[in-house]
Amino acid sequence: MSLVPPLIQLFLTIFSISDYIGPKRRLLSEKTTKEVVPFRDHTVHYRNGSHLGKKGYWYMASKEWEAALIQSPEDPNYHHAVGLAYAELGRFDDARKSMNKALALSNNNPRVQQSLALLDVKIEAAKEAQGS
């Protein structure tokens, strides 16, 4: 009689494990940046994006940096940051456009040039991975 409660508990645990451990799903919003990210000062958006990027939340970091770009479209740091996020998300064409804009606005900043070179390496690695 003393084995019945542990067996019931084990049985219930096994059949309810999917309630606690499920497949990982990426939640992406189809909304625009203005609807996803509440309005703040562009410097706040940039800092928030930097914080999210350091944690690896590239989608939300890109949305924060896009919000900063809406308010300050001529800042090369914002274009560079958005380009980095796009590269991490696999949006290589968008990343190149954003980094080229940052390069033009920053008078050929070596840091942006280095990021463009790393982007080329990332693109080649993605092509090789697809070819395998």
Backbone torsions as a table, in degrees:
resi	resn	phi	psi	omega
1	MET	NA	-25.7	-177.2
2	SER	-77.6	-13.2	178.1
3	LEU	-85.2	-14.5	-175.3
4	VAL	-65.9	-49.7	-179.6
5	PRO	-60.7	-44.3	177.8
6	PRO	-64.5	-35.2	178.1
7	LEU	-67.2	-38.5	177.0
8	ILE	-65.4	-43.3	178.4
9	GLN	-62.6	-43.8	178.2
10	LEU	-62.6	-44.3	178.6
11	PHE	-59.7	-47.2	179.9
12	LEU	-66.4	-36.5	179.0
13	THR	-65.4	-44.5	-178.8
14	ILE	-62.5	-43.1	-176.4
15	PHE	-82.0	-9.6	177.7
16	SER	-111.3	10.0	-177.2
17	ILE	-62.3	-32.4	-179.7
18	SER	-67.8	-17.9	175.3
19	ASP	-71.8	-23.2	-176.9
20	TYR	-107.3	-34.7	-179.1
21	ILE	-123.1	105.4	-179.4
22	GLY	-119.5	178.7	177.8
23	PRO	-68.3	147.2	178.0
24	LYS	-76.4	133.7	178.3
25	ARG	-128.1	140.4	177.5
26	ARG	-94.6	124.4	179.5
27	LEU	-95.0	113.6	178.6
28	LEU	-116.2	139.7	179.4
29	SER	-98.0	142.5	175.6
30	GLU	-91.4	1.1	-178.8
31	LYS	-75.1	160.6	176.8
32	THR	-76.5	168.5	-179.1
33	THR	-59.0	-39.0	-178.1
34	LYS	-62.8	-31.9	-179.2
35	GLU	-84.3	-27.2	-177.0
36	VAL	-81.8	-40.5	-173.6
37	VAL	-111.0	123.7	178.4
38	PRO	-65.2	152.4	-176.2
39	PHE	-69.6	128.8	174.4
40	ARG	-144.3	179.0	175.2
41	ASP	-66.7	147.5	-176.5
42	HIS	-61.3	-31.2	178.0
43	THR	-69.0	-34.1	176.9
44	VAL	-66.9	-42.5	177.6
45	HIS	-61.3	-41.8	-179.6
46	TYR	-63.4	-45.2	178.7
47	ARG	-64.2	-42.3	178.4
48	ASN	-61.2	-42.8	178.3
49	GLY	-62.7	-40.2	178.3
50	SER	-62.9	-42.5	179.1
51	HIS	-63.5	-44.9	179.8
52	LEU	-66.6	-38.4	179.0
53	GLY	-63.9	-38.9	178.4
54	LYS	-63.8	-29.0	178.4
55	LYS	-85.0	-8.3	179.8
56	GLY	91.8	9.0	178.3
57	TYR	-88.9	72.4	-170.6
58	TRP	-68.5	-33.7	179.9
59	TYR	-63.5	-50.0	-179.3
60	MET	-70.0	-32.8	175.3
61	ALA	-62.1	-42.3	179.2
62	SER	-63.2	-37.8	179.2
63	LYS	-66.2	-40.0	177.6
64	GLU	-64.9	-43.8	-179.0
65	TRP	-69.2	-33.9	175.0
66	GLU	-64.0	-37.6	177.5
67	ALA	-65.1	-38.0	176.5
68	ALA	-65.9	-38.4	179.0
69	LEU	-65.2	-35.2	178.7
70	ILE	-60.7	-39.2	-178.2
71	GLN	-82.9	-29.7	-177.3
72	SER	-138.2	76.8	-172.0
73	PRO	-72.0	-10.3	-178.6
74	GLU	-103.2	12.2	179.6
75	ASP	-89.0	115.6	-177.2
76	PRO	-65.7	-28.6	178.9
77	ASN	-63.9	-36.8	-180.0
78	TYR	-69.7	-41.1	177.2
79	HIS	-63.7	-40.6	179.0
80	HIS	-63.3	-45.9	-179.1
81	ALA	-62.7	-44.1	178.7
82	VAL	-62.0	-40.6	178.0
83	GLY	-61.6	-40.5	177.6
84	LEU	-63.4	-42.3	179.5
85	ALA	-64.7	-43.8	178.8
86	TYR	-61.3	-38.9	178.6
87	ALA	-62.3	-42.0	178.9
88	GLU	-67.4	-28.3	179.4
89	LEU	-86.4	-3.7	179.6
90	GLY	84.8	11.0	177.8
91	ARG	-92.3	72.9	-169.5
92	PHE	-67.6	-37.6	179.3
93	ASP	-65.0	-44.2	178.1
94	ASP	-64.7	-38.2	179.4
95	ALA	-62.6	-44.3	-179.6
96	ARG	-63.8	-42.5	178.9
97	LYS	-61.0	-45.6	-178.1
98	SER	-66.4	-41.4	179.8
99	MET	-70.7	-35.1	175.6
100	ASN	-63.7	-38.6	176.4
101	LYS	-64.1	-42.6	177.9
102	ALA	-62.6	-39.4	179.5
103	LEU	-64.3	-41.6	179.5
104	ALA	-67.0	-39.1	-178.1
105	LEU	-76.0	-24.4	-174.4
106	SER	-103.0	13.9	179.4
107	ASN	55.4	53.3	176.6
108	ASN	59.1	50.9	177.5
109	ASN	-58.0	128.0	-179.0
110	PRO	-60.8	-31.5	179.4
111	ARG	-65.8	-39.6	178.4
112	VAL	-70.8	-38.0	176.6
113	GLN	-61.5	-39.8	177.7
114	GLN	-64.9	-39.8	178.6
115	SER	-65.5	-37.5	176.7
116	LEU	-64.8	-39.5	177.1
117	ALA	-64.2	-41.1	177.2
118	LEU	-66.3	-33.6	176.6
119	LEU	-63.0	-42.0	177.5
120	ASP	-60.8	-40.7	177.7
121	VAL	-63.8	-42.5	-179.8
122	LYS	-64.3	-39.6	178.9
123	ILE	-64.9	-43.9	178.8
124	GLU	-62.8	-40.8	178.8
125	ALA	-64.5	-38.2	178.2
126	ALA	-67.3	-39.0	177.6
127	LYS	-64.6	-41.6	179.1
128	GLU	-65.8	-37.4	179.1
129	ALA	-66.5	-35.3	178.2
130	GLN	-72.5	-33.0	-179.4
131	GLY	-73.1	-22.8	-177.7
132	SER	-73.2	NA	NA
